[in-house]
Amino acid sequence: MAAPFSLQDRTDHFAYCVQLFGGTTAFARRLRIDERAIRRFITGERPVSDGLLNDTAEALRQLVAEATTAGATLAEMARSQPSDS
């Protein structure tokens, strides 16, 4: 069985995930959570709940899907359009 994560581990990894979205403002918009609340979670002023971790995980999966689609579209554009150079 894996060792349990400490509260600090949860806070640190949550903060890392917020940065993957481009920072507090982008993350707050994506999850429709007040930026001040996000900052409180990042600083450890408020504990990161299981629900917030699950919501963040789902939002990351959605971001991956969007990025994958966008990347495929860019690659298709590059293959089908004449080069500007």
N, C-alpha and C positions, 0 to 999 in steps of 0.2 A: 504494500500500500504506500502511496506517495505521502511524503511529509506534508502536514497542513501548512498553508501559507499564513504568514503573520499579518497582522493589520497593516504593518508598514509595507510588506510585499504587495498587498492589495492596493494600497494608496499609491505606491510607486508605479506599479504597472498600469493603474488607471490613468495616472498623469502621462505616462508614455503613450497610451492609447489616445488620449486627448490630443497630443501632439501629432499623431498620425492623421488626424482630421484637419490639421492646419492651425491648431490652437483653440483656446477657450471659446472665442466668439463663434468660430465655425462649428465646433462641437455642440455648443449650446443651441445654435440654430437647428442643427441636424436632429438633436434629441428633444428640442423644444423645452429646454430647461434653462432657468435663469443663470446667467454667467456668474453671478455672485455665489450661487449654490455650487457651481462647478469648482470655483476657486476654493471654497470651504472644504470640498472633498479632497482636492489636490494638496492643500496644506495640512490635512489631517484634522481640521477643526470639526468635521463631521465624518463619521465612518462611512465607507463605501459599502452600500448594501448589496446583497445578492441580486436583488432586482435590477439595480443600476448596472452591475457587472453583466447580467444577462442582456439588458437593453443595449449596452455598449457592444457586446459581442455580436448581437444581431445587426447593429448599425455598421460594424466593421465588415460583416459578411456582405451587406448591401453595397458598401463602398467598393469592396473587391469586385463584385459583379459589375458595377458601373464602370470601374476603371478597366476591367477586362473588355467590356463592350467598346469603350472609347478607344482603347488601344487597337482593337481589331479594326475599327473604323478608320483610324489613322493609317494603319498598314495598308488597308484596301485603297485608300486615297493615294498613297504613295505609289502603289502598283499601277493604278489606273490613270493617273494624271501625268501629263508631260512635266518634266522637271523645269523649275524656274531658272536653273543655272545653266 
